[in-house]
């Protein structure tokens, strides 16, 4: 099962980075392959992604969530099998390290080749750079979901 770990430092307080990350429906603004996300419940989202011209849909369930610290999830159905966690680390008052770890099941020749060549890691790194640009341009957030989900 391929996996990736990527990190980016953003120049906003940890609460701003975390709050923005919990606004899943805004992910298409900075995640290149995400077409749309619908928040169904506090812990269930429906995703539509487009990778290599192929559109796929799946549900993801938040399995653990702690404000300003972490959000973990796994897919629960659909055409994509993956799990991940994003963590937030306060470096300074206005600086936060965001780390994303993803594990997924590569299906098909194209996805397996991409995993071997590290295309997925590059895409995640680019998406985190997009997140950095997006959140730093905003400079603030309009709140986020700050509930706890225990593992």
SULDA-V491518 format. One line per field, one symbol per residue. phi: phi as a letter, one per 40 degrees, with the letter a starting at -180 (. if undefined). A space follows every 10 residues. Layout:
phi=???
//
This chain:
phi=.caabbbabb cacdccccdc cccdccddcb bdcccabbcc bdbbbbbbbb bfgbcbbabb bcbaabdgba bbaacbihcb baaaabbbbc cadbabcbbb bbbaccbgcc cccccccgcc dccccccccc cdccccccga bbgacbcbbc c
//
